[in-house]
Every structure is written in C-alpha cells, then in structure tokens.
Amino acid sequence: MRRQEEGEVPIKTVVKEKYGRQALRVLGSGSASCCGPSPCCGPGGKDPVSRDLYDAEVAATLPEEALLASLGCGNPTALAELRQGEVVLDLGSGGGIDVILAARRVGPMGRAYGVDLTDEMLELARRNAREAGVANVEFLQGDIEALPLPDESVDVILSNCVINLAADKRRVFQEAFRVLRPGGRLAVSDIVVRGELPAELRRNLELWAGCVAGALREEEFLALLEEAGFREASLEPTRIYTLEEARGFLEAAGLEVDGLAAGLAGRLMAAFVRAVKPDGAQQGDGGPRGGWG
C-alpha cells in the first residue's frame, strides 16, 4: 500500500475537494452531468468505471440528481442480500443512491445510514432522500477511517468505489469490523488491481481521487479483511477494464499515455467483495441468523 510522501498534498484533502466539486455541479445545475476530467464520473458519462451500474427499472425509481452524482463501480445493494428490518451502513455514501436503495430493501422497520466526508455530498444526499420519499435514512458527516457510530450497531456494511480512496485502508476495515454486529456482513464494490501498477500511476493524486492509484491488489484486499477479523472473505470480478479504457484513465489525468496504458490493461477491475464478522454463539442455537445465505 502506498504511503504519503513528505510535502505531498494529503490524499484526503484531494478526495474531499474533488468530490465536493462534483456535488456542487449537480446541486447547481439540477440536470447537467457531473462528469468532469476524471476517470470516475456519473453513470450517464462514458467512463468505464461508473457506466451501466443500475438498470433502467431501478434508475426510474431514483431522483435524477442521485444518478448524476453516482461515482460508483458496482451495485452492492443488488448483491448484498439485504433483509427486512436490518440496519445498513454505506461507507462513503456520496449522493445517496445506494442508501436510498438499501432503505427500500430493509423496509420501514430497518434503517440505512450513509457516512461521507464531504459536506456538499451530504447536502445532495439528504435532498435526494427527501425527493425519493424514504424516511428510514440518516446521513452522517464523518471519516470511514473513524466511523461516527457505536460498536456493534449495524447488520450490513456497503461501499461503492470508496475504499480505494482511503489513505489508511487497514483502519477502514478495522472500523467496519467494530461497528458490525456479530454475524454481520460486509458487501462492497471496489476497484481492485491484479499484479502491480507502474510507480508513476501510484504517485498520481488525480488518479487516486479517480479510483485507480489507490486500489488494492486482490491478495492485499483479502488479507486486510482477514487481519481485521473478518471470515469467509471472497472477491468476485464484475468488470475488467480494456486497454482502450486504460488509455481513457491516463488521458483524463493528464498523463503520458504511450507506455503506461499497457501497465493498466487487464490489471484493473471492478470487484464485489464479501466478508462476515464471526458469531460462534449464533451457530446451531436457533438465534438470529448471521452470515450469507
């Protein structure tokens, strides 16, 4: 995992400023695309990460501003097997699209929280939730490396293309484990790398804020989950990016394309990652069910 070098702008500052600008574009326009010169724009753009994440039937039930501000790389709510009455937390909730979808799945007896670092995104998410008519939601200002929730307070943790943006991913997984109840589940979509990225890409902060340079390798992701205490960790690729898509990442970040695109081709993918917080007391005693299935 990359360490910040002395004198370098903090990664968290770059991410917060970039996503704040994205939210302001949507808040200011109401209908214009939030896409800027970044590899991660909304699902209406042509970027390889955020396009085609939500089918037309789901999209029709969501506020337009929620879709425009979506900066994800998957649809974790469709894969998380959410159950009525559960409490769900979305790490880095952005414009609120996955919180809204989760709130509908868990029903009025459940609740969905979103945590985001960026005030502008929180404002947009709250507006989107009101427009969507969901009442069982709450958006909290906070850092996913220090979650503003008590121990063992949620059943499921979601995240959509956000963990790769964190400077201290080990801390993210530790915090996720802390707030999950025994038997709780983690279900995230994220950008993951196969093999090593070229050093020049790892140093580039614009690519970090655009989901690429901060991505973990497959084995790192699973190892950090196990280290934090999770079990049954698995990683399923959902989209592997092509050479031409890799060129798009580099051009958007203003990097020299020739010679670097080959370093990304086939190595960068969106993946769905699952894991469970152990709960031995619930096995075979007829108590509440934890884990997958």
Secondary structure, 3 states (H helix, E strand, C coil): CCCCCCCCCCHHHHHHHHHHHHHHHHHHHCCCCCCCCCCCCCCCCCCCCCCCCCCHHHHCCCCHHHHHCCCCCCCHHHHCCCCCCCEEEEECCCCCHHHHHHHHHHCCCCEEEEEECCHHHHHHHHHHHHHHCCCCEEEEECECCECCCCCCCEEEEEEECCHHHCCCHHHHHHHHHHHEEEEEEEEEEEEEECCCCCHHHHHCHHHHHCCCCCCEEHHHHHHHHHHHCCEEEEEEEEEECCHHHHHHHHHHCCCCCCCCHHHHCCCEEEEEEEEECCCHHHCCCCCCCCCCC
